[in-house]
């Protein structure tokens, strides 16, 4: 009923020609902002609204990029200029599915672009995965980055000196680095106050990075690896056998300069077997050719993790892909630990009315155009598009979203040219006006970009008192209070 009234009201006062293109982008991370920027440049008559469930924009640039990587966050300056464009609007604190449905957005806008990323995690699917002390790396990253959903995570960093990280990608190296880096160095970053306090009292001295395959197949980049290897007084432990190369490895490395460089860095960094760690010295162990089999429960702390059983693996060529894959050998080992971080992949969450390929974890699409289902006979969903991780899966760097957005916007432009997404009646869709009226009727307290600027200013003010670039507001209440002052 509210939507119907909004539509009727806006149509009665709107006489704008069909040349006006009203676009709603759901998700204000890199994919969302790059899409908005490209649409605004490609269509002089476009009006773009970027909605996000958080009161803060920038997605994983704010909540995912490590606090000791400030140079990566400079891209928010570009995104801010997009949001300040008179034809663009950021509308925060609006949750798709709760504040408004996808069907309603499609009624209000000519085109809807979904770019809300991946806010869940892949499961290992092994016994005892629900023990306390086991977290997704995403949760841990959100915790130290001050995301309001994880401010109360409170991982126990005191009861054990050992943490196990499952996975060997860049996120795994990020969380390992945060656990091992001196807190005196983290204190001048924008790390959250609660995380810095907990890390300052942490007992973690040993971190194990566990991967199914070998050093030749490690998924992290050379840049991330070099950074963690530069941590002062850190002992790097790698089994000598894990660095040996098979003929298949040699062939793989010969054809990949980056992988070859990573293998060289690991080989040079490994602490000689004859050396002895100094008392209290922190250790980073790269554990290759091991796959998780089951978590072990503590005998003295019921319901808490005490270790991980892993199965040794060997590599065999997969006939279909030609890649080397890890297969179990039936030989098992146990690793003691009090903290486990699973860095095995992010997962997107579908919403009502959105086709979703659960096997691939993406929205079925062709060049960003959403398909009705994941099959060859699927029809294109008129006016519905996708970009970023929701489109291609949780892969790539921030700049990858730029090319992803270019492709999606090219599809939108083609559809506009063909008259597919704009009304032929000469009456435009309600767009922003209808959205704001509908949200107001539901008492949704939106946060415009001006509200974010108030948060930004307050965080920087608090940070200046502590020699930090900012002190993040980490609770929903504080964020909304400051934004609406």
DOBA-24500 format. One record per residue (C-alpha): chain; x, y, z. Coordinates in steps of 0.25 Angstrom, whole numbers. Layout:
(A (X Y Z));
...
END
This chain:
(A (0 0 0));
(A (11 10 4));
(A (19 7 -9));
(A (6 9 -17));
(A (4 22 -11));
(A (18 26 -13));
(A (17 22 -28));
(A (4 30 -30));
(A (9 42 -23));
(A (22 43 -30));
(A (16 41 -44));
(A (6 52 -41));
(A (17 62 -39));
(A (27 57 -49));
(A (28 61 -63));
(A (42 58 -66));
(A (44 51 -80));
(A (48 37 -82));
(A (63 42 -84));
(A (65 42 -69));
(A (71 29 -64));
(A (68 26 -50));
(A (78 16 -44));
(A (79 10 -30));
(A (92 3 -26));
(A (91 -6 -14));
(A (105 -7 -7));
(A (114 5 -5));
(A (128 -3 -6));
(A (137 -1 -18));
(A (128 -9 -28));
(A (117 1 -24));
(A (124 13 -25));
(A (132 10 -38));
(A (118 6 -44));
(A (112 19 -40));
(A (124 27 -45));
(A (123 20 -59));
(A (108 22 -60));
(A (109 37 -57));
(A (120 39 -67));
(A (113 31 -78));
(A (99 37 -76));
(A (97 52 -74));
(A (82 49 -70));
(A (85 39 -60));
(A (82 40 -45));
(A (89 30 -36));
(A (85 26 -22));
(A (95 17 -14));
(A (88 10 -3));
(A (95 2 8));
(A (91 -5 21));
(A (102 2 29));
(A (102 17 32));
(A (116 17 27));
(A (120 16 12));
(A (132 9 5));
(A (130 -5 9));
(A (142 -14 10));
(A (151 -2 8));
(A (147 2 22));
(A (144 -11 29));
(A (153 -21 21));
(A (166 -13 18));
(A (176 -15 29));
(A (178 -3 38));
(A (193 -3 34));
(A (190 -2 20));
(A (186 13 19));
(A (191 15 5));
(A (180 5 0));
(A (169 14 7));
(A (173 26 -1));
(A (163 22 -12));
(A (152 27 -3));
(A (155 41 -7));
(A (151 37 -21));
(A (138 30 -16));
(A (135 43 -8));
(A (135 51 -20));
(A (126 42 -27));
(A (116 43 -15));
(A (117 58 -15));
(A (112 59 -30));
(A (99 66 -30));
(A (93 55 -38));
(A (98 44 -28));
(A (92 41 -14));
(A (97 32 -3));
(A (86 27 6));
(A (91 19 18));
(A (85 10 29));
(A (75 4 18));
(A (75 -11 18));
(A (71 -19 6));
(A (60 -29 10));
(A (57 -22 23));
(A (56 -7 20));
(A (51 -9 6));
(A (50 -21 -3));
(A (57 -24 -16));
(A (43 -24 -23));
(A (40 -10 -18));
(A (53 -5 -23));
(A (51 -10 -37));
(A (37 -3 -37));
(A (44 10 -32));
(A (56 10 -42));
(A (59 8 -56));
(A (71 0 -53));
(A (75 -7 -40));
(A (90 -11 -38));
(A (93 -21 -27));
(A (107 -19 -22));
(A (106 -23 -7));
(A (118 -33 -7));
(A (119 -45 2));
(A (116 -43 16));
(A (116 -58 20));
(A (127 -69 20));
(A (130 -83 14));
(A (129 -94 24));
(A (139 -105 25));
(A (129 -115 28));
(A (137 -123 38));
(A (133 -128 52));
(A (133 -119 64));
(A (134 -106 55));
(A (124 -100 65));
(A (134 -100 77));
(A (136 -86 83));
(A (150 -80 80));
(A (147 -83 65));
(A (144 -71 56));
(A (143 -67 42));
(A (155 -58 38));
(A (144 -48 33));
(A (139 -47 47));
(A (153 -45 52));
(A (156 -34 41));
(A (142 -27 44));
(A (146 -28 59));
(A (159 -21 58));
(A (154 -11 47));
(A (143 -7 56));
(A (131 -12 48));
(A (118 -10 57));
(A (114 -24 55));
(A (126 -30 61));
(A (130 -20 72));
(A (126 -30 83));
(A (133 -42 77));
(A (144 -42 88));
(A (153 -54 83));
(A (161 -60 95));
(A (175 -56 92));
(A (180 -59 106));
(A (178 -74 109));
(A (187 -79 99));
(A (200 -76 92));
(A (196 -82 79));
(A (187 -78 68));
(A (184 -86 55));
(A (179 -80 42));
(A (173 -89 32));
(A (176 -83 18));
(A (188 -77 11));
(A (182 -65 4));
(A (184 -50 6));
(A (173 -49 17));
(A (181 -60 24));
(A (194 -53 24));
(A (186 -40 28));
(A (181 -46 41));
(A (194 -53 44));
(A (201 -40 43));
(A (191 -33 52));
(A (194 -44 62));
(A (209 -44 61));
(A (212 -29 59));
(A (216 -21 71));
(A (204 -13 76));
(A (213 0 77));
(A (213 0 62));
(A (198 -3 61));
(A (195 8 71));
(A (197 19 61));
(A (187 13 51));
(A (172 13 50));
(A (171 0 57));
(A (159 -1 67));
(A (161 3 81));
(A (156 -10 86));
(A (164 -19 77));
(A (177 -11 81));
(A (174 -13 95));
(A (172 -28 94));
(A (185 -29 85));
(A (193 -22 95));
(A (190 -32 105));
(A (191 -44 95));
(A (198 -57 99));
(A (199 -61 85));
(A (213 -64 81));
(A (212 -75 70));
(A (203 -74 58));
(A (202 -86 48));
(A (197 -84 34));
(A (191 -97 29));
(A (189 -100 14));
(A (185 -112 7));
(A (195 -111 -5));
(A (210 -107 -5));
(A (218 -94 -5));
(A (218 -94 -21));
(A (203 -92 -20));
(A (202 -82 -9));
(A (190 -72 -12));
(A (196 -60 -5));
(A (203 -49 -13));
(A (218 -46 -12));
(A (215 -32 -7));
(A (207 -37 5));
(A (217 -48 8));
(A (229 -38 8));
(A (221 -29 18));
(A (220 -40 28));
(A (234 -45 26));
(A (239 -32 30));
(A (233 -32 44));
(A (244 -30 54));
(A (250 -42 62));
(A (240 -51 55));
(A (244 -66 54));
(A (239 -72 40));
(A (237 -87 41));
(A (235 -96 29));
(A (238 -111 28));
(A (249 -113 18));
(A (241 -124 11));
(A (230 -115 9));
(A (239 -106 0));
(A (244 -117 -9));
(A (239 -117 -23));
(A (233 -128 -32));
(A (235 -127 -47));
(A (220 -123 -47));
(A (224 -111 -38));
(A (235 -107 -46));
(A (227 -107 -58));
(A (216 -98 -51));
(A (227 -89 -46));
(A (233 -87 -59));
(A (221 -82 -65));
(A (217 -73 -54));
(A (227 -62 -50));
(A (219 -57 -37));
(A (218 -71 -32));
(A (233 -73 -34));
(A (236 -61 -27));
(A (227 -65 -15));
(A (234 -79 -14));
(A (248 -71 -14));
(A (244 -62 -3));
(A (239 -74 6));
(A (251 -82 3));
(A (260 -70 7));
(A (252 -67 19));
(A (251 -80 26));
(A (259 -81 39));
(A (270 -91 38));
(A (267 -104 45));
(A (279 -103 54));
(A (275 -89 60));
(A (267 -88 73));
(A (257 -77 76));
(A (259 -67 86));
(A (250 -68 99));
(A (238 -60 96));
(A (241 -58 81));
(A (229 -59 72));
(A (228 -70 62));
(A (221 -71 48));
(A (219 -85 43));
(A (216 -88 29));
(A (209 -102 29));
(A (208 -108 15));
(A (201 -121 10));
(A (192 -122 22));
(A (176 -121 21));
(A (167 -120 33));
(A (160 -132 38));
(A (153 -129 51));
(A (154 -119 62));
(A (158 -124 76));
(A (151 -120 89));
(A (158 -116 101));
(A (157 -126 113));
(A (158 -114 123));
(A (149 -104 116));
(A (136 -110 111));
(A (132 -106 98));
(A (145 -99 94));
(A (155 -102 83));
(A (168 -108 88));
(A (174 -113 75));
(A (172 -117 60));
(A (174 -131 54));
(A (180 -130 40));
(A (182 -140 29));
(A (195 -140 21));
(A (192 -138 6));
(A (200 -140 -7));
(A (197 -134 -20));
(A (191 -141 -32));
(A (187 -135 -45));
(A (172 -133 -48));
(A (169 -139 -61));
(A (158 -128 -64));
(A (166 -115 -60));
(A (180 -120 -62));
(A (183 -113 -48));
(A (190 -120 -36));
(A (179 -123 -26));
(A (182 -128 -11));
(A (177 -142 -8));
(A (178 -148 6));
(A (188 -159 10));
(A (181 -165 22));
(A (192 -160 31));
(A (188 -150 42));
(A (195 -140 52));
(A (189 -132 63));
(A (192 -117 65));
(A (190 -111 79));
(A (184 -97 79));
(A (174 -88 86));
(A (169 -79 75));
(A (166 -83 60));
(A (163 -74 49));
(A (157 -80 36));
(A (161 -72 24));
(A (155 -81 13));
(A (146 -71 6));
(A (135 -61 7));
(A (121 -65 3));
(A (110 -56 -3));
(A (96 -56 3));
(A (83 -56 -6));
(A (71 -48 -3));
(A (57 -51 -7));
(A (53 -49 -21));
(A (68 -51 -26));
(A (72 -62 -34));
(A (84 -69 -28));
(A (94 -80 -32));
(A (97 -87 -19));
(A (108 -95 -25));
(A (116 -84 -30));
(A (112 -74 -19));
(A (108 -63 -29));
(A (96 -57 -36));
(A (95 -64 -50));
(A (98 -53 -60));
(A (103 -50 -74));
(A (112 -38 -74));
(A (105 -33 -61));
(A (91 -35 -66));
(A (84 -44 -56));
(A (78 -57 -61));
(A (65 -63 -56));
(A (73 -76 -53));
(A (86 -83 -54));
(A (83 -90 -67));
(A (85 -89 -82));
(A (70 -86 -84));
(A (70 -74 -74));
(A (64 -61 -77));
(A (70 -47 -74));
(A (63 -40 -63));
(A (59 -27 -69));
(A (66 -15 -61));
(A (73 -24 -51));
(A (89 -24 -51));
(A (100 -29 -42));
(A (114 -25 -40));
(A (126 -28 -31));
(A (127 -41 -23));
(A (112 -44 -24));
(A (115 -44 -39));
(A (128 -52 -40));
(A (131 -58 -27));
(A (140 -53 -15));
(A (153 -51 -24));
(A (162 -40 -28));
(A (167 -27 -22));
(A (160 -13 -21));
(A (164 -9 -35));
(A (157 -22 -41));
(A (144 -16 -38));
(A (147 -4 -47));
(A (147 -14 -59));
(A (136 -22 -54));
(A (128 -9 -53));
(A (131 -5 -67));
(A (125 -17 -72));
(A (112 -16 -64));
(A (111 -1 -68));
(A (113 -5 -83));
(A (102 -15 -82));
(A (93 -4 -76));
(A (96 6 -87));
(A (93 -4 -97));
(A (80 -7 -91));
(A (77 8 -90));
(A (80 10 -104));
(A (71 -2 -108));
(A (60 4 -99));
(A (59 -8 -90));
(A (61 -1 -76));
(A (54 12 -78));
(A (39 15 -79));
(A (34 17 -93));
(A (21 24 -87));
(A (29 37 -85));
(A (27 37 -70));
(A (39 34 -62));
(A (40 24 -50));
(A (39 31 -36));
(A (54 28 -32));
(A (60 35 -21));
(A (47 43 -17));
(A (39 30 -16));
(A (50 23 -9));
(A (51 34 2));
(A (36 35 3));
(A (34 20 5));
(A (46 19 15));
(A (40 30 23));
(A (26 23 24));
(A (33 12 30));
(A (41 20 40));
(A (54 17 34));
(A (65 27 39));
(A (73 29 27));
(A (88 34 28));
(A (91 43 16));
(A (106 46 12));
(A (105 58 20));
(A (103 49 32));
(A (115 41 28));
(A (123 53 28));
(A (119 56 42));
(A (124 42 46));
(A (137 44 38));
(A (139 57 45));
(A (137 52 59));
(A (145 40 57));
(A (157 48 52));
(A (155 58 64));
(A (156 46 74));
(A (168 40 66));
(A (176 53 67));
(A (175 52 82));
(A (183 39 81));
(A (192 41 69));
(A (183 32 60));
(A (177 36 47));
(A (164 33 53));
(A (157 26 65));
(A (146 18 59));
(A (132 19 64));
(A (129 4 66));
(A (114 3 71));
(A (102 5 63));
(A (97 15 74));
(A (109 24 73));
(A (109 24 58));
(A (94 28 57));
(A (95 38 68));
(A (107 45 62));
(A (101 44 48));
(A (88 50 52));
(A (93 62 61));
END
